[in-house]
Amino acid sequence: MRERFNKVVTAVENGVMLVSYITLIVLVGVEALRRMITTEQAAWGPEVSLYAFVWLTWFAMSSNINLGLHLSFDEYRDRFPWPVRAFFESLDCIFWLILGFVIIKVSAGIVQNNIRFEQVIFGTDIPLWIATVAVPIGWSFSMIRVLQKFWSICNGERKRVVHHVRDHSA
């Protein structure tokens, strides 16, 4: 059950990142060509591109937490025995969860205001809440990943993700 849930969350993350990235590439590419050829640009292009980037960013954060590629101090923690490392990683999870709760609560209020005032993305008929809901949803996915990590730590799972390190000596 746990593995199936993880696969679903991963599939959603990858799907959102793919759609956001394609939207971003197509809009920026088409608008750059239009600007070069016709010296004109759609007023809504930069706005929609910005919000596609917001969706991409928050879901990439969630994915990177899952992969263990987020900002951390593993270089130092790996030197500690497991109980000490588990303690510090648990503290990280608790801090992440507190921060995530605050961000989700505040950003959900912003989304509610976007809905209440029927705001739209500049130059379009797209409701602004569709863009701004990326923050609470993306952070919710990140909190799922943090909870998964916390669960693993509490169960004594020492599984580490191998980080891909680039060789800069060449």
N, C-alpha and C positions, 0 to 999 in steps of 0.2 A: 504493500500500500504506500509506504513511504517513498519507495523508488518510483512508483507510477506518478505520485504527486510531484516529485522532483522533475520528472520528464515533462509533465504538463506545464509547470512553471517555466522550465527552460525553453519549451516550444513557444510559449507566449512571449517571453523575453526576446528570443531570436526573431520571431515574426514581427514584433513591434520595431525592433532595431532595423530589420530589413526594409520594411515599408517606409520607415522614417528616413533611412539612408537613401533609398531610391528616390523618394520625394525631394529630398534635399539636393541630390545630384541633378535630377531632371530640372527642377526649378532654377537652380543657380546656373546650370549649363544653358538652358533655353533663354533665360533672361540676359545672360552675358552675350550670347549670340545676337539676340534682338537688339541689345544696346549697341553692339559693334556694327550691325548691318543697318538698322533703322534709326539709331540714336534715341530710341524710345525704350521705356521699360514699364511694365505693369506696376502700379503703385502697391499692389498687394503681394507681389513676388517676394520682396525681402521679409515681409511680415510672416507669410506662410512658411518660408524657409527657416526663419528663426524658431517658430514653434515646432517644426519638424526636428530641428536640432535639439530643442528642449526634450521632446519625447525620446530621441535617440540617447541623449545624455543620461537621463534618469534610469532608463532600462539597461544601459551599458554599465552603470554603477551596480545595479542588482546582479547582473551577469558576472562582473568582476569580483564581487563579494563571494559569489558561489565558487568561482575558479581560484580564489585566494590570490588574486592579482591586484587587490586594492592596496591603498597606502597602509603600511604596517611596519612594525619594527622586528620582523622575523629574524633578521640577521643576528640580533642580540638575544632574542628569546630562544632561539634554537640552541643556545649554549646552556640554558637552564635545564634542570631536571624537569620531567613531565609535570609534577604537581605544581611547581612554581610557574611554569609556562601556562598551564591550564588556568591558574588563578588570574594571571594577567590577561589572557585571552577572554576569560569570563567577564572581567572588568570592562574590556573593550566592548563586548556584546551588550552589557548593561548600559554603557554610555551611548552606544549606537541606538539602542532602543529608546532611551530617554530623548535623545536628539530627534529621532525619527517621529516619535509621538508628538513632539512640539511642532515639527515641520508639517506633519500631516494635518494636525488640528488647525494651524494657522492657514495653510494653503487651502484646506477645505472651506474655510470661511471666505476666502477670496473667490473660489469657484462659486459658492452660493451667491455672492454679490454679483458675479458675472451673469448668473442665471436670473437673479431678481431684477437687474437693470437691463436685461436683454441686450447686453453688449455684443458686438460682432468684431471680427478681425478686420482691421482697416482695409477698405476697398473690396470687401467680400460680403456675402450673406452668411458666412460661416460663424456660428455662435462662438464667442470667445472662450466659453467654458470648455469647449472641446480641446482647446489648446492648453488652458491652464490646469485642467484636471490631470495633466501629465505629472505634475509634481506630487500630489497625494497618491496617485496610483503607482508611480515609479518608486516612491519612497515606501509604499506598502509592500511592493515586491522585494525591495531591499530588506525590509524588516522580516519578511518571510525567510530570506537567506540568512539573516543574522540569527533568527530563532533556530534555523536548521543547524547552524554552526554551534550555537549555545547548547542545543540538544546533544550534539556529537561530543562536545567537551564534557558535559555532565555525565555522559555514558562512558567516558574514558576512551573514546575513539581517538587514537593518535594519528589518524590518517592525515597526511600532509599532501598538499598539491605541489607538484614539482613546478617551480617557476622557470620559465624559459629566459635564459640570460643570453644577451647578445655578446659575442666575442668582439671586443673593440681593439684587439691587438693587431688586426690585419691592416 
